[in-house]
Structure formats: structure tokens, C-alpha cells
Amino acid sequence: MMTDAVLPHDLVEARRTPRFDHTTLPASLAASHRTAVWAEVRVESGSVRFTELEGDAPRDVRLESGESAVIVPGVEHQVEPSTDAILYIQFFREPDASR
């Protein structure tokens, strides 16, 4: 599945979170929040509802196993995993940015 937001081509992977399920997802990720950098929510199994809470055309998508959604910096959003979901967040940086 391809969602509307696309990562800039020059970014490189910076770090990723541990894998989470619906019981281990930190409350700070389940609640509405913003990131300062580009990221992707990646679903390994189950499904995750990814919702943007602001913008001209906020996305509200259900991501299935193997799918991902780009997280745009500064846009308030939240994730809601299904009871069988396994997911992680991949963060990106500029190629010349310090790690």
C-alpha cells in the first residue's frame, strides 16, 4: 500500500525502535504526538491504524502486514495497533547529519 506522503529521496536510515505489540507500545506513541524528523511506521504482522490529526487532507489508513506509512515531521498523528499487531518505527536523517 502506498500512502500520500513520500520520504525525500536523500534521507538515510538513522535508527529504529524495538518491535512493539498492542501491550508494549509506549503510551507516548499511542497518544497523539509529533516527530521532529521523517519516519515510517512499519507493520510486520496484524494491522495498525495510522491517523494524522491535522493538515489539509489528514490521512486515516489501516496498514496491514508488510505495509508502512510515512510520518511527516511536525504533523500530529497517532497509531492504534490491532491485538495481533507487531510494528516498529524507522527514523531517517539527512546524509550529513550527525547520528
Backbone atoms as SQL, in Angstrom:
CREATE TABLE atoms (id INTEGER PRIMARY KEY, chain TEXT, resi INTEGER, resn TEXT, atom TEXT, x REAL, y REAL, z REAL);
INSERT INTO atoms VALUES
  (1, 'A', 1, 'MET', 'N', 0.845, -1.193, 0.000),
  (2, 'A', 1, 'MET', 'CA', 0.000, 0.000, 0.000),
  (3, 'A', 1, 'MET', 'C', 0.876, 1.237, 0.000),
  (4, 'A', 2, 'MET', 'N', 0.518, 2.196, -0.794),
  (5, 'A', 2, 'MET', 'CA', 1.263, 3.445, -0.844),
  (6, 'A', 2, 'MET', 'C', 0.359, 4.544, -0.314),
  (7, 'A', 3, 'THR', 'N', 0.839, 5.282, 0.654),
  (8, 'A', 3, 'THR', 'CA', 0.063, 6.408, 1.165),
  (9, 'A', 3, 'THR', 'C', 0.580, 7.680, 0.507),
  (10, 'A', 4, 'ASP', 'N', -0.099, 8.789, 0.709),
  (11, 'A', 4, 'ASP', 'CA', 0.214, 10.028, 0.011),
  (12, 'A', 4, 'ASP', 'C', 1.597, 10.584, 0.313),
  (13, 'A', 5, 'ALA', 'N', 2.034, 10.560, 1.543),
  (14, 'A', 5, 'ALA', 'CA', 3.331, 11.126, 1.913),
  (15, 'A', 5, 'ALA', 'C', 4.461, 10.223, 1.425),
  (16, 'A', 6, 'VAL', 'N', 5.526, 10.854, 0.931),
  (17, 'A', 6, 'VAL', 'CA', 6.677, 10.110, 0.409),
  (18, 'A', 6, 'VAL', 'C', 7.939, 10.653, 1.066),
  (19, 'A', 7, 'LEU', 'N', 8.828, 9.747, 1.473),
  (20, 'A', 7, 'LEU', 'CA', 10.097, 10.162, 2.060),
  (21, 'A', 7, 'LEU', 'C', 10.944, 10.886, 1.021),
  (22, 'A', 8, 'PRO', 'N', 11.631, 11.967, 1.408),
  (23, 'A', 8, 'PRO', 'CA', 12.599, 12.576, 0.499),
  (24, 'A', 8, 'PRO', 'C', 13.665, 11.542, 0.125),
  (25, 'A', 9, 'HIS', 'N', 14.095, 11.560, -1.126),
  (26, 'A', 9, 'HIS', 'CA', 14.999, 10.527, -1.638),
  (27, 'A', 9, 'HIS', 'C', 16.390, 10.530, -1.006),
  (28, 'A', 10, 'ASP', 'N', 16.844, 11.661, -0.481),
  (29, 'A', 10, 'ASP', 'CA', 18.215, 11.739, 0.011),
  (30, 'A', 10, 'ASP', 'C', 18.382, 11.318, 1.469),
  (31, 'A', 11, 'LEU', 'N', 17.313, 10.948, 2.145),
  (32, 'A', 11, 'LEU', 'CA', 17.416, 10.556, 3.555),
  (33, 'A', 11, 'LEU', 'C', 18.028, 9.168, 3.698),
  (34, 'A', 12, 'VAL', 'N', 18.667, 8.941, 4.838),
  (35, 'A', 12, 'VAL', 'CA', 19.221, 7.624, 5.162),
  (36, 'A', 12, 'VAL', 'C', 18.630, 7.164, 6.492),
  (37, 'A', 13, 'GLU', 'N', 18.590, 5.854, 6.681),
  (38, 'A', 13, 'GLU', 'CA', 18.062, 5.317, 7.933),
  (39, 'A', 13, 'GLU', 'C', 18.954, 5.729, 9.091),
  (40, 'A', 14, 'ALA', 'N', 18.339, 6.175, 10.168),
  (41, 'A', 14, 'ALA', 'CA', 19.088, 6.632, 11.339),
  (42, 'A', 14, 'ALA', 'C', 19.010, 5.603, 12.470),
  (43, 'A', 15, 'ARG', 'N', 17.803, 5.276, 12.883),
  (44, 'A', 15, 'ARG', 'CA', 17.610, 4.296, 13.959),
  (45, 'A', 15, 'ARG', 'C', 16.196, 3.773, 13.879),
  (46, 'A', 16, 'ARG', 'N', 15.937, 2.714, 14.597),
  (47, 'A', 16, 'ARG', 'CA', 14.577, 2.195, 14.668),
  (48, 'A', 16, 'ARG', 'C', 14.264, 1.785, 16.089),
  (49, 'A', 17, 'THR', 'N', 12.992, 1.795, 16.385),
  (50, 'A', 17, 'THR', 'CA', 12.547, 1.395, 17.710),
  (51, 'A', 17, 'THR', 'C', 12.594, -0.126, 17.815),
  (52, 'A', 18, 'PRO', 'N', 12.463, -0.637, 19.021),
  (53, 'A', 18, 'PRO', 'CA', 12.230, -2.077, 19.156),
  (54, 'A', 18, 'PRO', 'C', 10.884, -2.419, 18.515),
  (55, 'A', 19, 'ARG', 'N', 10.623, -3.697, 18.355),
  (56, 'A', 19, 'ARG', 'CA', 9.303, -4.135, 17.880),
  (57, 'A', 19, 'ARG', 'C', 8.308, -4.010, 19.038),
  (58, 'A', 20, 'PHE', 'N', 7.122, -3.514, 18.707),
  (59, 'A', 20, 'PHE', 'CA', 6.067, -3.352, 19.702),
  (60, 'A', 20, 'PHE', 'C', 4.852, -4.166, 19.299),
  (61, 'A', 21, 'ASP', 'N', 4.065, -4.564, 20.306),
  (62, 'A', 21, 'ASP', 'CA', 2.728, -5.104, 20.043),
  (63, 'A', 21, 'ASP', 'C', 1.745, -4.190, 20.782),
  (64, 'A', 22, 'HIS', 'N', 0.475, -4.552, 20.806),
  (65, 'A', 22, 'HIS', 'CA', -0.520, -3.647, 21.405),
  (66, 'A', 22, 'HIS', 'C', -0.326, -3.478, 22.909),
  (67, 'A', 23, 'THR', 'N', 0.378, -4.417, 23.562),
  (68, 'A', 23, 'THR', 'CA', 0.605, -4.284, 25.005),
  (69, 'A', 23, 'THR', 'C', 1.901, -3.557, 25.339),
  (70, 'A', 24, 'THR', 'N', 2.860, -3.537, 24.403),
  (71, 'A', 24, 'THR', 'CA', 4.159, -2.921, 24.687),
  (72, 'A', 24, 'THR', 'C', 4.352, -1.569, 24.007),
  (73, 'A', 25, 'LEU', 'N', 3.395, -1.160, 23.167),
  (74, 'A', 25, 'LEU', 'CA', 3.502, 0.145, 22.512),
  (75, 'A', 25, 'LEU', 'C', 3.491, 1.232, 23.580),
  (76, 'A', 26, 'PRO', 'N', 4.528, 2.072, 23.625),
  (77, 'A', 26, 'PRO', 'CA', 4.558, 3.132, 24.639),
  (78, 'A', 26, 'PRO', 'C', 3.352, 4.067, 24.503),
  (79, 'A', 27, 'ALA', 'N', 2.841, 4.503, 25.630),
  (80, 'A', 27, 'ALA', 'CA', 1.693, 5.412, 25.634),
  (81, 'A', 27, 'ALA', 'C', 1.979, 6.666, 24.813),
  (82, 'A', 28, 'SER', 'N', 3.235, 7.106, 24.800),
  (83, 'A', 28, 'SER', 'CA', 3.589, 8.311, 24.044),
  (84, 'A', 28, 'SER', 'C', 3.422, 8.111, 22.539),
  (85, 'A', 29, 'LEU', 'N', 3.514, 6.875, 22.050),
  (86, 'A', 29, 'LEU', 'CA', 3.301, 6.606, 20.628),
  (87, 'A', 29, 'LEU', 'C', 1.828, 6.382, 20.316),
  (88, 'A', 30, 'ALA', 'N', 1.086, 5.832, 21.263),
  (89, 'A', 30, 'ALA', 'CA', -0.343, 5.592, 21.051),
  (90, 'A', 30, 'ALA', 'C', -1.139, 6.894, 21.130),
  (91, 'A', 31, 'ALA', 'N', -0.685, 7.823, 21.962),
  (92, 'A', 31, 'ALA', 'CA', -1.350, 9.118, 22.079),
  (93, 'A', 31, 'ALA', 'C', -0.941, 10.001, 20.906),
  (94, 'A', 32, 'SER', 'N', -1.699, 11.063, 20.677),
  (95, 'A', 32, 'SER', 'CA', -1.340, 11.971, 19.592),
  (96, 'A', 32, 'SER', 'C', -0.004, 12.638, 19.929),
  (97, 'A', 33, 'HIS', 'N', 0.860, 12.711, 18.896),
  (98, 'A', 33, 'HIS', 'CA', 2.192, 13.295, 19.078),
  (99, 'A', 33, 'HIS', 'C', 2.749, 13.710, 17.723),
  (100, 'A', 34, 'ARG', 'N', 3.908, 14.362, 17.754),
  (101, 'A', 34, 'ARG', 'CA', 4.606, 14.790, 16.538),
  (102, 'A', 34, 'ARG', 'C', 6.046, 14.291, 16.612),
  (103, 'A', 35, 'THR', 'N', 6.655, 14.114, 15.439),
  (104, 'A', 35, 'THR', 'CA', 8.089, 13.827, 15.390),
  (105, 'A', 35, 'THR', 'C', 8.798, 15.036, 14.805),
  (106, 'A', 36, 'ALA', 'N', 10.073, 15.177, 15.120),
  (107, 'A', 36, 'ALA', 'CA', 10.879, 16.273, 14.576),
  (108, 'A', 36, 'ALA', 'C', 11.571, 15.856, 13.281),
  (109, 'A', 37, 'VAL', 'N', 11.547, 14.570, 12.978),
  (110, 'A', 37, 'VAL', 'CA', 12.236, 14.044, 11.800),
  (111, 'A', 37, 'VAL', 'C', 11.293, 13.154, 10.987),
  (112, 'A', 38, 'TRP', 'N', 11.685, 12.831, 9.765),
  (113, 'A', 38, 'TRP', 'CA', 10.927, 11.887, 8.944),
  (114, 'A', 38, 'TRP', 'C', 11.003, 10.501, 9.563),
  (115, 'A', 39, 'ALA', 'N', 9.928, 9.748, 9.438),
  (116, 'A', 39, 'ALA', 'CA', 9.896, 8.391, 9.978),
  (117, 'A', 39, 'ALA', 'C', 8.900, 7.564, 9.173),
  (118, 'A', 40, 'GLU', 'N', 8.889, 6.266, 9.440),
  (119, 'A', 40, 'GLU', 'CA', 7.899, 5.364, 8.863),
  (120, 'A', 40, 'GLU', 'C', 7.429, 4.421, 9.940),
  (121, 'A', 41, 'VAL', 'N', 6.132, 4.186, 10.005),
  (122, 'A', 41, 'VAL', 'CA', 5.601, 3.115, 10.834),
  (123, 'A', 41, 'VAL', 'C', 5.547, 1.898, 9.922),
  (124, 'A', 42, 'ARG', 'N', 6.156, 0.805, 10.349),
  (125, 'A', 42, 'ARG', 'CA', 6.234, -0.415, 9.546),
  (126, 'A', 42, 'ARG', 'C', 5.549, -1.560, 10.294),
  (127, 'A', 43, 'VAL', 'N', 4.633, -2.215, 9.621),
  (128, 'A', 43, 'VAL', 'CA', 3.821, -3.264, 10.230),
  (129, 'A', 43, 'VAL', 'C', 4.356, -4.627, 9.804),
  (130, 'A', 44, 'GLU', 'N', 4.741, -5.447, 10.771),
  (131, 'A', 44, 'GLU', 'CA', 5.262, -6.788, 10.473),
  (132, 'A', 44, 'GLU', 'C', 4.158, -7.838, 10.495),
  (133, 'A', 45, 'SER', 'N', 3.155, -7.667, 11.346),
  (134, 'A', 45, 'SER', 'CA', 2.012, -8.581, 11.363),
  (135, 'A', 45, 'SER', 'C', 0.821, -7.859, 11.957),
  (136, 'A', 46, 'GLY', 'N', -0.355, -8.432, 11.738),
  (137, 'A', 46, 'GLY', 'CA', -1.566, -7.773, 12.202),
  (138, 'A', 46, 'GLY', 'C', -1.843, -6.527, 11.384),
  (139, 'A', 47, 'SER', 'N', -2.439, -5.534, 12.019),
  (140, 'A', 47, 'SER', 'CA', -2.733, -4.277, 11.336),
  (141, 'A', 47, 'SER', 'C', -2.588, -3.113, 12.310),
  (142, 'A', 48, 'VAL', 'N', -2.383, -1.941, 11.750),
  (143, 'A', 48, 'VAL', 'CA', -2.224, -0.721, 12.537),
  (144, 'A', 48, 'VAL', 'C', -3.018, 0.387, 11.859),
  (145, 'A', 49, 'ARG', 'N', -3.798, 1.096, 12.644),
  (146, 'A', 49, 'ARG', 'CA', -4.481, 2.287, 12.133),
  (147, 'A', 49, 'ARG', 'C', -3.552, 3.470, 12.368),
  (148, 'A', 50, 'PHE', 'N', -3.211, 4.176, 11.287),
  (149, 'A', 50, 'PHE', 'CA', -2.367, 5.361, 11.346),
  (150, 'A', 50, 'PHE', 'C', -3.236, 6.554, 11.011),
  (151, 'A', 51, 'THR', 'N', -3.302, 7.512, 11.929),
  (152, 'A', 51, 'THR', 'CA', -4.173, 8.669, 11.752),
  (153, 'A', 51, 'THR', 'C', -3.397, 9.959, 11.941),
  (154, 'A', 52, 'GLU', 'N', -3.479, 10.840, 10.937),
  (155, 'A', 52, 'GLU', 'CA', -2.970, 12.202, 11.088),
  (156, 'A', 52, 'GLU', 'C', -4.113, 13.043, 11.634),
  (157, 'A', 53, 'LEU', 'N', -3.805, 13.920, 12.558),
  (158, 'A', 53, 'LEU', 'CA', -4.837, 14.689, 13.245),
  (159, 'A', 53, 'LEU', 'C', -4.904, 16.138, 12.804),
  (160, 'A', 54, 'GLU', 'N', -4.151, 16.498, 11.765),
  (161, 'A', 54, 'GLU', 'CA', -4.161, 17.872, 11.279),
  (162, 'A', 54, 'GLU', 'C', -3.723, 17.900, 9.825),
  (163, 'A', 55, 'GLY', 'N', -3.812, 19.081, 9.230),
  (164, 'A', 55, 'GLY', 'CA', -3.410, 19.240, 7.834),
  (165, 'A', 55, 'GLY', 'C', -4.605, 19.410, 6.916),
  (166, 'A', 56, 'ASP', 'N', -4.335, 19.719, 5.655),
  (167, 'A', 56, 'ASP', 'CA', -5.392, 19.954, 4.670),
  (168, 'A', 56, 'ASP', 'C', -6.137, 18.679, 4.317),
  (169, 'A', 57, 'ALA', 'N', -5.409, 17.565, 4.264),
  (170, 'A', 57, 'ALA', 'CA', -6.027, 16.280, 3.916),
  (171, 'A', 57, 'ALA', 'C', -5.443, 15.194, 4.820),
  (172, 'A', 58, 'PRO', 'N', -5.812, 15.202, 6.108),
  (173, 'A', 58, 'PRO', 'CA', -5.229, 14.230, 7.040),
  (174, 'A', 58, 'PRO', 'C', -5.540, 12.797, 6.627),
  (175, 'A', 59, 'ARG', 'N', -4.539, 11.947, 6.760),
  (176, 'A', 59, 'ARG', 'CA', -4.701, 10.535, 6.405),
  (177, 'A', 59, 'ARG', 'C', -5.253, 9.750, 7.587),
  (178, 'A', 60, 'ASP', 'N', -6.061, 8.764, 7.281),
  (179, 'A', 60, 'ASP', 'CA', -6.571, 7.807, 8.254),
  (180, 'A', 60, 'ASP', 'C', -6.559, 6.475, 7.514),
  (181, 'A', 61, 'VAL', 'N', -5.490, 5.708, 7.710),
  (182, 'A', 61, 'VAL', 'CA', -5.309, 4.477, 6.931),
  (183, 'A', 61, 'VAL', 'C', -5.117, 3.279, 7.847),
  (184, 'A', 62, 'ARG', 'N', -5.529, 2.134, 7.345),
  (185, 'A', 62, 'ARG', 'CA', -5.297, 0.868, 8.040),
  (186, 'A', 62, 'ARG', 'C', -4.178, 0.174, 7.292),
  (187, 'A', 63, 'LEU', 'N', -3.075, -0.052, 7.994),
  (188, 'A', 63, 'LEU', 'CA', -1.904, -0.704, 7.418),
  (189, 'A', 63, 'LEU', 'C', -1.919, -2.175, 7.798),
  (190, 'A', 64, 'GLU', 'N', -1.746, -3.024, 6.812),
  (191, 'A', 64, 'GLU', 'CA', -1.720, -4.461, 7.041),
  (192, 'A', 64, 'GLU', 'C', -0.274, -4.947, 7.079),
  (193, 'A', 65, 'SER', 'N', -0.077, -6.207, 7.426),
  (194, 'A', 65, 'SER', 'CA', 1.252, -6.817, 7.490),
  (195, 'A', 65, 'SER', 'C', 2.037, -6.531, 6.210),
  (196, 'A', 66, 'GLY', 'N', 3.272, -6.046, 6.376),
  (197, 'A', 66, 'GLY', 'CA', 4.133, -5.739, 5.239),
  (198, 'A', 66, 'GLY', 'C', 3.991, -4.327, 4.708),
  (199, 'A', 67, 'GLU', 'N', 3.037, -3.569, 5.228),
  (200, 'A', 67, 'GLU', 'CA', 2.820, -2.208, 4.751),
  (201, 'A', 67, 'GLU', 'C', 3.444, -1.192, 5.697),
  (202, 'A', 68, 'SER', 'N', 3.598, 0.027, 5.197),
  (203, 'A', 68, 'SER', 'CA', 4.161, 1.103, 6.015),
  (204, 'A', 68, 'SER', 'C', 3.518, 2.424, 5.625),
  (205, 'A', 69, 'ALA', 'N', 3.691, 3.414, 6.489),
  (206, 'A', 69, 'ALA', 'CA', 3.212, 4.770, 6.212),
  (207, 'A', 69, 'ALA', 'C', 4.290, 5.752, 6.633),
  (208, 'A', 70, 'VAL', 'N', 4.509, 6.747, 5.796),
  (209, 'A', 70, 'VAL', 'CA', 5.480, 7.795, 6.084),
  (210, 'A', 70, 'VAL', 'C', 4.899, 8.733, 7.135),
  (211, 'A', 71, 'ILE', 'N', 5.728, 9.074, 8.103),
  (212, 'A', 71, 'ILE', 'CA', 5.362, 10.032, 9.147),
  (213, 'A', 71, 'ILE', 'C', 6.084, 11.339, 8.830),
  (214, 'A', 72, 'VAL', 'N', 5.319, 12.372, 8.548),
  (215, 'A', 72, 'VAL', 'CA', 5.862, 13.670, 8.160),
  (216, 'A', 72, 'VAL', 'C', 6.237, 14.455, 9.418),
  (217, 'A', 73, 'PRO', 'N', 7.434, 15.048, 9.449),
  (218, 'A', 73, 'PRO', 'CA', 7.833, 15.830, 10.634),
  (219, 'A', 73, 'PRO', 'C', 6.833, 16.948, 10.935),
  (220, 'A', 74, 'GLY', 'N', 6.541, 17.115, 12.224),
  (221, 'A', 74, 'GLY', 'CA', 5.696, 18.209, 12.669),
  (222, 'A', 74, 'GLY', 'C', 4.206, 18.004, 12.521),
  (223, 'A', 75, 'VAL', 'N', 3.781, 16.869, 11.955),
  (224, 'A', 75, 'VAL', 'CA', 2.347, 16.615, 11.773),
  (225, 'A', 75, 'VAL', 'C', 1.850, 15.723, 12.914),
  (226, 'A', 76, 'GLU', 'N', 0.867, 16.211, 13.654),
  (227, 'A', 76, 'GLU', 'CA', 0.321, 15.441, 14.775),
  (228, 'A', 76, 'GLU', 'C', -0.349, 14.170, 14.258),
  (229, 'A', 77, 'HIS', 'N', -0.044, 13.052, 14.910),
  (230, 'A', 77, 'HIS', 'CA', -0.566, 11.761, 14.459),
  (231, 'A', 77, 'HIS', 'C', -0.628, 10.792, 15.632),
  (232, 'A', 78, 'GLN', 'N', -1.235, 9.629, 15.377),
  (233, 'A', 78, 'GLN', 'CA', -1.255, 8.556, 16.375),
  (234, 'A', 78, 'GLN', 'C', -1.348, 7.221, 15.661),
  (235, 'A', 79, 'VAL', 'N', -0.950, 6.170, 16.371),
  (236, 'A', 79, 'VAL', 'CA', -1.049, 4.812, 15.838),
  (237, 'A', 79, 'VAL', 'C', -1.877, 3.972, 16.795),
  (238, 'A', 80, 'GLU', 'N', -2.649, 3.059, 16.222),
  (239, 'A', 80, 'GLU', 'CA', -3.507, 2.181, 17.010),
  (240, 'A', 80, 'GLU', 'C', -3.351, 0.757, 16.474),
  (241, 'A', 81, 'PRO', 'N', -2.542, -0.070, 17.154),
  (242, 'A', 81, 'PRO', 'CA', -2.330, -1.431, 16.666),
  (243, 'A', 81, 'PRO', 'C', -3.485, -2.367, 17.001),
  (244, 'A', 82, 'SER', 'N', -3.701, -3.354, 16.131),
  (245, 'A', 82, 'SER', 'CA', -4.664, -4.419, 16.434),
  (246, 'A', 82, 'SER', 'C', -4.058, -5.300, 17.530),
  (247, 'A', 83, 'THR', 'N', -4.858, -6.161, 18.102),
  (248, 'A', 83, 'THR', 'CA', -4.368, -7.001, 19.197),
  (249, 'A', 83, 'THR', 'C', -3.303, -7.993, 18.744),
  (250, 'A', 84, 'ASP', 'N', -3.194, -8.256, 17.437),
  (251, 'A', 84, 'ASP', 'CA', -2.173, -9.179, 16.930),
  (252, 'A', 84, 'ASP', 'C', -1.057, -8.466, 16.168),
  (253, 'A', 85, 'ALA', 'N', -0.987, -7.140, 16.295),
  (254, 'A', 85, 'ALA', 'CA', -0.007, -6.363, 15.532),
  (255, 'A', 85, 'ALA', 'C', 1.399, -6.445, 16.126),
  (256, 'A', 86, 'ILE', 'N', 2.381, -6.451, 15.241),
  (257, 'A', 86, 'ILE', 'CA', 3.787, -6.238, 15.576),
  (258, 'A', 86, 'ILE', 'C', 4.246, -5.113, 14.651),
  (259, 'A', 87, 'LEU', 'N', 4.818, -4.060, 15.232),
  (260, 'A', 87, 'LEU', 'CA', 5.236, -2.902, 14.448),
  (261, 'A', 87, 'LEU', 'C', 6.493, -2.289, 15.023),
  (262, 'A', 88, 'TYR', 'N', 7.126, -1.453, 14.213),
  (263, 'A', 88, 'TYR', 'CA', 8.235, -0.639, 14.705),
  (264, 'A', 88, 'TYR', 'C', 8.246, 0.660, 13.920),
  (265, 'A', 89, 'ILE', 'N', 9.006, 1.625, 14.436),
  (266, 'A', 89, 'ILE', 'CA', 9.141, 2.925, 13.785),
  (267, 'A', 89, 'ILE', 'C', 10.587, 3.057, 13.318),
  (268, 'A', 90, 'GLN', 'N', 10.762, 3.401, 12.044),
  (269, 'A', 90, 'GLN', 'CA', 12.087, 3.642, 11.461),
  (270, 'A', 90, 'GLN', 'C', 12.244, 5.148, 11.308),
  (271, 'A', 91, 'PHE', 'N', 13.325, 5.700, 11.857),
  (272, 'A', 91, 'PHE', 'CA', 13.598, 7.127, 11.755),
  (273, 'A', 91, 'PHE', 'C', 14.676, 7.369, 10.707),
  (274, 'A', 92, 'PHE', 'N', 14.621, 8.530, 10.070),
  (275, 'A', 92, 'PHE', 'CA', 15.552, 8.876, 8.998),
  (276, 'A', 92, 'PHE', 'C', 16.237, 10.197, 9.305),
  (277, 'A', 93, 'ARG', 'N', 17.371, 10.432, 8.637),
  (278, 'A', 93, 'ARG', 'CA', 18.139, 11.675, 8.822),
  (279, 'A', 93, 'ARG', 'C', 18.738, 12.098, 7.490),
  (280, 'A', 94, 'GLU', 'N', 19.195, 13.325, 7.454),
  (281, 'A', 94, 'GLU', 'CA', 19.933, 13.816, 6.295),
  (282, 'A', 94, 'GLU', 'C', 21.264, 13.065, 6.237),
  (283, 'A', 95, 'PRO', 'N', 21.809, 12.808, 5.032),
  (284, 'A', 95, 'PRO', 'CA', 23.049, 12.035, 4.929),
  (285, 'A', 95, 'PRO', 'C', 24.221, 12.622, 5.713),
  (286, 'A', 96, 'ASP', 'N', 24.288, 13.956, 5.814),
  (287, 'A', 96, 'ASP', 'CA', 25.415, 14.589, 6.510),
  (288, 'A', 96, 'ASP', 'C', 25.094, 14.974, 7.944),
  (289, 'A', 97, 'ALA', 'N', 23.928, 14.616, 8.446),
  (290, 'A', 97, 'ALA', 'CA', 23.551, 14.958, 9.822),
  (291, 'A', 97, 'ALA', 'C', 24.264, 14.016, 10.798),
  (292, 'A', 98, 'SER', 'N', 24.571, 14.536, 11.960),
  (293, 'A', 98, 'SER', 'CA', 25.216, 13.684, 12.962),
  (294, 'A', 98, 'SER', 'C', 24.220, 12.638, 13.451),
  (295, 'A', 99, 'ARG', 'N', 24.711, 11.522, 13.866),
  (296, 'A', 99, 'ARG', 'CA', 23.838, 10.425, 14.289),
  (297, 'A', 99, 'ARG', 'C', 23.262, 10.675, 15.626);
